[in-house]
Amino acid sequence: MHRWLGQHDGGTGLLRALGVEFLDDAGAPVAPGGQGLAEIAAVDVSGLHPRASDVRWRIAVDVDNPLTGERGAAAVFGPQKGADEDDVAALDAGLSHLAGVLAAHTGAEAEDYRQAAGFGAAGGIPVGLVSLLGAEVVPGSQMVGEAVGLAESLAEADIVLTGEGSLDSQSLGGKVVEAVRRNAPAGAAVVVIAGTVKLTAAECREAGLTGAFSIAPGAAELQELLERAPELITQTAAQACGLLAHSR
């Protein structure tokens, strides 16, 4: 397993920093990161910083993936970071084992930890914080939307433009596009301006989007798109608004 895949650690690294110990059958600390998860036999919270339990923990996530399984942290995000098939299997098994140990420690149901939406975010960090610190898992887009008054800002809108680097199925799982669509008033056209569009027109409609447009003017290198992004976004937005204005 690649050493840097240790970031799939179920939040154990953060909890270690706060004083929690994760121990093996012999009572010794297990290796840090994802590679040590399968060896955890007990959790020692006696050294937990006293203030850690006195604050309100809210975890902002931008995906709704569960901790384990086909849509879990290891299966979906591991390959993006270089994990091969064996790495994914080991990490998924380790996260599943961690969920079982934490459930036994707290009296919860292990499957609640393994399959809860959003627990696969950031290498599974929510499972550790929820189980031991009572953290609340909240879509990041929802948290930011509430802070900036998104619903109020869109209340009178006829056309709503939002953006995404790559519009794909993950964009509809708790990210900004989904939050904007959810807060847009009924009847408003919701259009995504993206670097690449990987959803079909039918998939966009099913997701409640009026349409999606890529800023790429044709075959182009990523660096070119980055350098020309302001110009390309402006031009693409103008094209989309012109089309929508004409249709109304």
Secondary structure, 3 states (H helix, E strand, C coil): CCHHHHHCCCCHHHHHHCCCEEECCCCCECCCCHHHHHHCCEEECCCCCHHHHCCCCEEEECCCCCCCCCCCHHHHHCHHHCCCHHHHHHHHHHHHHHHHHHHHHHCCCHHHHHHCCCCCHHHHHHHHHHHHHCCEEEEHHHHHHHHHCHHHHHCCCCEEEEEEEEECHHHHCCCHHHHHHHHCCCCCEEEEEEEEECCCHHHHHHCCCCEEEECCCCCCCHHHHHHCHHHHHHHHHHHHHHHHHHHC
